[in-house]
Amino acid sequence: MVPDIGRGSRTHGLLVYLYGPGKREEHTDAHLVGSWDGFAPDPGRDPDPQVTLARLTAALDLRVKQAGDRAPAKHVWHCSVRTAPGDRRLSDEEWNAVAQRIVHATGIAPDGDPDGCRWIAVRHAEDHIHIVATLVRGDLRNPRLNYDFNKAQAVCRRIEEEMGLRRLNAGDGTAAKNPTSAEKFKAERTGRPETSRETLREAVRQAVAGADHEKEFFTRLREAGLRVKVRHAPSGDALGYNVALPGDRNRHGEPVWYPGSKLAPDLSLPKIRLRLADGTTKRITLPAADGRADWSPPARERRSATGIAERAAVLLDGGDDEAAAQLVGVGELLDAVAQTSPAAARAELAAAARAFERATRSHVRAERADVRALRSAARGIVQAGGALGRGEDGGTTAMLVSTLVLVALAAARWHFARGHAQQAHAARQTAEHLRTAYRHAAATPMRVLTDHGRALPEAERRTHEATIRAVLPEQGVRADGMLTKTDALVATLAQAEQAGHDPEALLQEAIDMRELDTAADVNDVLVWRLRRVAHLPAYPGEAPRHSQAGTRPTKTSASRTGERNATAAVGRPAASEPRTRPPRR
């Protein structure tokens, strides 16, 4: 059950809309289901509705006129309450009970208070009602409506439980403001797929992803085609900003401006400044092993971002409150990937980034967290530009998205442990979108890998299959049904062995990096982990990287130590610093 509260100044205009046909003739059988005294005139049940509508308006506005100048300018309180899809149809009596509980909980008309505000509840559809109240009490004072939305949400959660309705997730006041009905109708009227508010919110999020400083943020906004208006103090310092879509104008022909803070709580200029100050994106130099000169910049950046995302997941699984900052960094990384990915996966990645936005906000504050690695990864991806959907670009996109699925699930567990129901749900939605995007991105490279595995000599295939059987059960990983589709994994182990790695030790390392229980396809997850830590091309058509004769690669043992101690590594600008590793035993 979803309440939506707004304020206005025209009682008669709102009633005309509620009793009218609606924007799309969707209003049917409009009638009262409740009122402040149970005897309010009902235009929907009167043979002369226009006269009755005027009488109802006068009755609701009586105290407003009596209060005169003491009445608030926006004296109309409007709350629509809607049941969830699939809920049973409530009777008029049940909707009356819902309305009475909401006006009591919010302070509009407390039970037993003879001076409560006047209100009515109008029903013109099966699944919702509209509560209209005028904000002057019988004693001509204004009601106390502090936190009315939160109170309405809380009572709706109780009503859902008592009436056997679908129980929605409780909010915590950190969600972005939903588009208003007027904004939705305008989007439909102008043929836009979403409201201006939603389009601007996504554009601002993408502009801040990986931005190095405030000037760059504003430059990105303008490059995205937005109108930008910066508010300055007398000293010349920027105080805030407003954005508007080109061509989006009000009835007076003026641009419709939205302050950043009205798009989302964390998109105000002060909040963006804090993010830029806390996580400078000074470029982290990639190790030589991860930076093959013959790989495109998008491929190199995605490969680097995969390891950084892995370590963010480890921090989230650690359960520390400081991991809250990692969520913001992961959100920026998702925005960067969504902007630059191949067309086949872009829609799902954009949906994943939009869903994860809710998961980045909570009341948990990280005081000491450092997200420079994640912000650097996002900046690198944006600066590298769009990736092609083929070759190494396509393979590294699949590699990164596969890891981001596990990061989203780690975020869901982190939020669930703290009772953040909406954020946990958003993170799980993100994982579903990412899984769909992964299937698009991984289709070609996994098919080529599978063909490579099937083309191996039978003896070599059996050797690597035996390695898989020997290593997986020892880790308690479910291998049921998996050995029938391990051609890609076999091909990866064969390439790793050709490059000088010990296949069994490498596979064990990939398993040890983090849990596999939440993986939808353990085989695919291991393939991408192996190809990353062994520095194999993400796209199998590329030539594998061979070690020099008589030597073994050192990355395997180094990366194992780095991943196991990842909690201390995320966010440090130390990717280019020499590290001391214990010898492999």
Disulfide bonds with the S-S distance in Angstrom:
none
